[in-house]
Amino acid sequence: MLDLSDDQQAKMKDLRLAHMKDTKSLRDEAEELRLKQRNLMTDENPDKKVLIANVKRLADIQNALAKKRFEHQMEVREILDEDQLVIFMSRAGKGKGFHRGHGRW
């Protein structure tokens, strides 16, 4: 949809891979915390302090991921020309496009 040049496609791929690598440990930790939280909630007498600590840590992780996602999007913007940027921005947050669809950029 963005009609990227070969050079742009390569840069986008490199950025995407670097972003995924950079956020992997945070995403993994968040998943572990979600599973731990789910298991703790099924206990007969869950430890409230542990549950609260998990929720706080998960919020910290989600905040860190949001910041990294913003930084990544700013890097993507630098690769696009004006017309591509308009299309990219019009699709942002609509469940399509940036890391959400199965189509090509």
N, C-alpha and C positions, 0 to 999 in steps of 0.2 A: 504494500500500500504506500510505503514511503518512497519507493523507487530509488533505493540506495545504490551508490556506485560500489564497485568491488572493494575499493579501499575503505569506504564507509562500512560495508558489511564486515570486513575483517576487523576494523576498529571496534565495532559494536560487539562482535563475538568475543574479542579479547576483553573488553570491559565487562561483559556479562559473566564470562568465566572468572575473572578476577573478583567480581562482586560475590559470586556464589562461593568461591574459595574463602574470601574474607569473612563471610557471614555464616559459614558452615558450623563452626563451633557454637555460635550463639543459637542458631536454629536447632541444633542437636540438644543443647542444654534446655531450651524452651520445651521441646518435645518430652524430654525426660521429666521435667517439672510437671507438665500436664498429666503425664501418666502417673507420677508419684501422687499428685493431688487427687486424681481419680481414685487411686487405691486407698489413700488415707481416708477419703470421704466414705468409703464402704466399711471402714472399721466401726466396731460398735461404739467405741469411745475415742474418737479422733483427737489428736493432740492439737489444740487450737493454736498454740504458739508456732508449731511447725507449719500448719496450714497458712497462717498469716505470713510467716517468713517466705514460704513458697510463692504466695501471691505477690508479695513485694518484689522478690527476685524476678518473677515472670514479667512484672510491669517494667522493671529496669531493663530487662532483655528486649522487650517490645519497643521501649523508647530508643535503645541503642540501635536496633534494627531499622526503626523509622528514620533515624539520623543518617544511617549508612545508605538507606534507600534514597533519601533526598540528595546526598552527595553523589550517588550513582546517576541519578536523573540529571543533575547539573552537568556531569561529565558527558552524558549522552547528548545534551543540548549543544555542547561545543562541537559535536561531530556533524550536526544537521545544518543544512542551509535554511534560509528563511521560509521557503514554501514547505519544506519537510517539517520544520518546527511547528508551523501552524497546524498541520495535520496531526502531528504527534501530540500537541497540547489539546487539540479538540477531542482526542480519543482517551486522554488520561483520565483514569477513574471511572470509566464506563464498562469495565469488565472485559475490554478488548484491548488489543495492542500490547503495551509494555508489559511483558512477562505474563500475560493473561490468556492470550489466544494461542491457537496452534498454527496460525499462519505465519508468513514471513513478514519481516519489517518492511 
